[in-house]
Amino acid sequence: MPQKAHLLIVDDEANTLASLSRAFRLEGHEAAVCDNANKALELAKSQSFDLILSDVVMPGKDGLTLLEDLKAQGVPTPVVMMSGQAHIEMAVRATRLGALDFLEKPISTEKLLLTVENALKLGRLERENRDLERRLGKHEIIWKGETMRRVMAQVERVAASETRVCILGETGTGKELVARTLHERSPRAGAPFVTLNCAAVPAELIESELFGHEKGSFTGAAGRHLGKFEQAQHGTIFLDEIGDMPLAMQAKLLRVLEEGEVERIGGERAITVDVRVVVATHRDLEAHVRDGKFRQDLFHRVFVFPLRLPPLRERREDIPVLIEHFALQVSAINGWKPMRFTADAMAALQEHPWPGNVRELRNAVERLMLLATSAEVTAETVALALPASLAAPDSVSSTGPLADRVRAFEKQTILAELKRNHHQISNTARALGLERSHLYKKAEQVGIDMKAAKNEGDR
């Protein structure tokens, strides 16, 4: 039986509202109507609609501004724009602002009904994806031991507050997962969770990404762009790798945190934003402050509640439950039968140093399941996929401080993986669950000269 929809139609022409609402009602849909953008925004915030159809050209606030306001206010309802004065630029801008479709008037009843049907299908798919993510535990933090129990107790304690949290931890320890958990267990859970990796955005683009820009404010700015702060309105913004943010940008971020306002590049007015800020870094921020790489005043603004995530080598008791979780996840995604890890395989994996932490473990589980020749992953499979995990005990120093032993083990693991991947950096980084840039940094930290290692391997 076809799904019926609850629609909102926005148009300043009474005849259009009457004809469209009648057409939808004849098909069994419910249609609310209004003749201006301000009223439409209030209706969309106070009621639940399956789809909003809005004219573009209206007196006062136009349809594109309405679309922008809906996205800024965190209204998740899909929006279809309509116009009798359509042109390519208008359609492109509507799409960039998040419109589901752009229809040119006059619109046939068949086209309108098909658009509604597609919107309902999209909504159903999104709900199914969210349900699948919940079943697969995509955003679930898996733990068993005392180390993570203490961390999760801190997460629970601070989640319900508005306190700014700084998540500290090595690459791959699950910093974004923790940030998402803080959001989902906070009063802001119904609003957007927006992320930005400060290390992944070029310095010249990060201001536009954070604060947005107006049309024509710089070369290539073909239309208005909402920054991450506006996208996260009433929700949470997660700034990952904040220790890599350029100093000039740090000063502008500080102003936003102090005043609660952003100004788009090329804008003429400040825009009030209500967001909770959570940041993360794998760097030592206090050392960065001493070295002049991070502003002290910004440090005190974001370092209100530090939350340190332990590397996987410090929570080895969690490795078996993580492996079981990832094995079920991989099986479900690929349609495979469940696969068991033998006790010897588990023991070997618990001894591995895991320089890429939980992310590396997730990738390793999938690789092991692909390499397994039976319904079990054995120690032999582990030796094939992770030769360093079954290295002879005397191949790594068994004396000296723990940090030195871990460093030596990490160095050996990276060298072994480089050799196994014929010194292909991308493949090695992927096998270790690291980004290319982080592999280079980790290699430098443990004393590996990548060029010398390659030359040695080519001999």
Residue pairs with C-beta under 8 A, 6 or more apart in sequence:
2 28
2 117
3 120
3 124
4 28
4 29
4 30
5 24
5 29
5 30
5 50
5 51
5 116
5 119
5 120
6 29
6 30
6 32
6 47
6 48
6 49
6 50
7 24
7 29
7 30
7 31
7 32
7 49
7 50
7 51
7 52
7 53
7 116
8 31
8 32
8 33
8 34
8 40
8 43
8 44
8 47
8 49
8 51
8 52
8 53
8 77
9 17
9 20
9 21
9 24
9 31
9 32
9 33
9 34
9 53
9 54
10 33
10 34
10 35
10 36
10 37
10 40
10 52
10 53
10 54
10 55
10 58
10 63
10 66
11 17
11 20
11 33
11 35
11 54
11 55
11 58
11 82
12 35
12 36
12 55
12 58
12 59
13 55
14 35
16 55
17 33
17 35
20 31
20 33
20 53
20 112
21 31
21 33
23 109
23 112
23 113
24 30
24 31
24 112
24 113
24 116
25 31
27 113
29 116
32 43
32 47
32 49
34 40
34 43
35 58
36 58
36 59
36 60
36 61
37 54
37 58
37 60
37 61
37 62
37 63
37 65
37 66
37 69
38 60
38 61
40 52
40 54
40 66
41 66
41 69
41 70
41 73
43 49
44 52
44 70
44 75
44 77
45 73
45 75
48 77
49 77
50 77
50 78
50 116
50 119
50 120
50 123
51 77
51 78
51 79
51 80
51 100
51 115
51 116
51 119
51 120
52 70
52 77
52 78
52 79
52 80
53 79
53 80
53 82
53 112
53 115
54 63
54 66
54 67
54 79
54 80
54 81
54 82
55 63
55 81
55 82
55 83
56 62
56 63
56 64
56 81
56 82
56 83
56 85
56 86
56 90
56 94
57 63
57 83
57 84
57 85
61 69
63 81
63 82
63 83
64 81
64 90
64 93
64 94
64 97
67 79
67 81
67 94
67 97
67 98
67 99
68 97
68 224
68 226
70 77
70 79
71 97
71 98
71 226
71 231
72 226
72 230
72 231
72 233
73 233
73 234
74 190
74 191
74 192
74 233
74 234
74 235
78 100
78 119
78 122
78 123
79 98
79 99
79 100
80 99
80 100
80 101
80 102
80 103
80 115
80 119
81 91
81 94
81 99
81 101
81 102
81 103
82 102
82 103
82 104
82 105
82 107
83 90
83 102
83 103
83 104
83 105
84 104
84 105
84 106
86 102
86 104
86 105
89 222
90 102
91 102
92 222
92 223
93 222
93 223
93 224
94 102
95 102
96 223
96 225
97 223
97 224
97 226
100 118
100 119
100 122
101 115
101 118
103 111
103 112
103 115
133 139
135 332
136 328
136 329
136 332
136 333
137 325
137 329
138 329
139 177
139 180
139 181
139 184
140 177
140 325
141 148
141 152
141 174
141 177
141 178
141 181
142 318
142 321
142 322
142 325
143 149
143 151
143 152
143 315
143 318
143 321
144 317
144 318
144 320
144 321
145 315
145 317
145 318
146 317
147 310
147 314
147 315
147 317
147 318
148 310
148 315
148 318
151 178
151 307
151 308
151 309
151 310
154 307
155 178
155 181
155 182
155 185
155 307
156 185
158 165
158 182
158 305
158 307
159 181
159 182
159 185
159 186
160 185
160 186
160 187
161 186
162 276
163 304
163 305
164 257
164 276
164 277
164 278
164 279
164 301
164 302
164 304
164 305
165 179
165 182
165 278
165 279
165 304
165 305
165 306
165 307
166 242
166 278
166 279
166 280
166 281
166 285
166 302
166 303
166 304
166 305
166 306
166 307
167 175
167 178
167 179
167 278
167 279
167 280
167 281
167 307
167 309
168 280
168 281
168 282
168 285
168 306
168 307
168 308
168 309
169 175
169 280
169 282
169 308
169 309
169 310
169 311
170 282
170 309
170 311
170 357
171 282
171 356
171 357
171 359
171 434
171 435
171 438
171 442
172 312
172 356
172 357
172 358
172 359
172 360
172 433
172 434
173 309
173 310
173 311
173 312
173 357
173 358
174 309
174 357
174 358
174 359
175 240
175 280
175 282
175 309
176 195
176 238
176 240
176 280
178 307
178 309
179 193
179 195
179 236
179 238
179 240
179 278
179 280
180 193
180 238
182 236
182 278
183 189
183 193
183 235
183 236
183 238
183 276
183 278
184 193
186 236
186 276
188 234
188 235
188 236
188 276
191 232
191 233
191 234
191 235
191 236
192 231
192 232
192 233
192 234
192 235
192 236
193 232
193 235
193 236
193 238
194 228
194 231
194 232
194 235
194 236
194 237
194 238
195 228
195 237
195 238
195 240
196 206
196 209
196 210
196 228
196 237
196 238
196 239
196 240
197 240
197 241
198 206
198 239
198 240
198 241
198 242
198 243
198 244
198 245
199 240
199 241
199 244
199 437
200 241
201 209
203 246
203 248
203 249
206 245
206 246
206 249
207 249
207 252
207 265
208 225
208 227
208 265
209 227
209 228
210 227
210 228
210 229
210 249
210 252
210 253
210 256
210 262
211 227
211 229
211 252
211 256
211 262
211 263
211 264
211 265
212 224
212 225
212 226
212 227
212 229
212 230
212 262
212 264
212 265
212 267
213 221
213 224
213 225
213 227
213 264
213 265
213 266
213 267
214 221
214 224
214 264
214 265
214 266
214 267
215 221
215 222
215 223
215 224
215 266
216 266
217 264
217 265
217 266
217 267
218 265
218 266
221 265
221 266
224 264
225 264
227 262
227 264
228 237
229 237
229 256
229 262
229 273
229 275
230 262
230 271
230 273
232 273
232 275
233 273
233 274
233 275
234 274
234 275
235 275
235 276
236 275
236 276
236 277
236 278
237 275
237 276
237 277
237 278
238 278
238 279
238 280
239 245
239 253
239 277
239 278
239 279
239 280
240 279
240 280
240 281
241 280
241 281
241 282
241 283
242 279
242 280
242 281
242 285
242 302
243 281
243 282
243 283
243 285
243 288
243 293
243 294
244 281
244 283
245 253
247 293
247 294
247 295
250 294
250 295
250 298
251 295
251 298
253 298
254 295
254 297
254 298
254 301
256 262
256 273
257 277
257 298
257 301
257 302
258 301
259 270
260 272
260 273
260 274
261 270
261 271
261 272
261 273
262 270
262 271
262 273
263 269
263 270
263 271
264 271
277 302
279 302
282 438
285 294
285 299
285 303
286 299
288 294
289 295
289 296
289 299
311 354
311 357
312 318
312 319
312 354
312 357
312 358
312 360
312 361
313 353
313 354
313 406
316 350
319 346
319 349
319 350
319 361
320 346
320 350
322 358
322 361
323 341
323 346
323 349
323 361
323 365
324 341
326 361
326 362
326 365
326 366
327 338
327 339
327 341
327 365
327 369
328 338
330 336
330 365
330 366
330 369
331 337
331 338
331 339
331 369
336 369
337 375
339 369
339 372
339 375
339 376
339 377
340 375
340 376
340 377
341 349
341 368
341 376
341 377
342 376
342 377
342 378
342 379
344 378
344 379
345 368
345 376
345 377
345 378
345 379
345 381
345 382
347 379
348 379
348 382
348 383
348 386
348 389
348 390
349 361
349 364
349 382
349 386
349 389
351 389
352 386
352 388
352 389
352 413
353 388
353 406
353 409
353 410
353 413
354 360
354 361
355 410
355 413
355 414
355 432
355 434
355 442
356 363
356 432
356 433
356 434
357 433
359 433
359 434
360 432
360 433
360 434
361 433
362 433
363 430
363 431
363 432
363 433
364 385
364 386
364 431
364 433
367 385
367 431
368 377
368 381
368 382
368 385
369 377
371 381
371 384
371 385
372 378
372 381
373 381
379 390
382 389
382 390
383 389
383 390
387 416
387 420
388 409
388 412
388 413
388 416
388 417
391 412
391 416
395 412
396 405
396 408
396 409
396 412
397 404
397 405
397 408
398 405
407 445
407 446
407 447
408 446
410 442
410 446
411 446
411 447
411 448
413 432
414 428
414 432
414 439
414 442
414 443
414 446
414 448
415 448
415 453
417 428
417 431
417 432
418 428
418 450
418 453
418 454
418 457
419 457
420 431
421 427
421 428
421 431
422 457
423 453
423 454
423 457
423 458
425 436
425 439
425 440
425 450
426 436
428 439
429 435
429 436
429 438
429 439
432 439
434 442
440 450
443 450
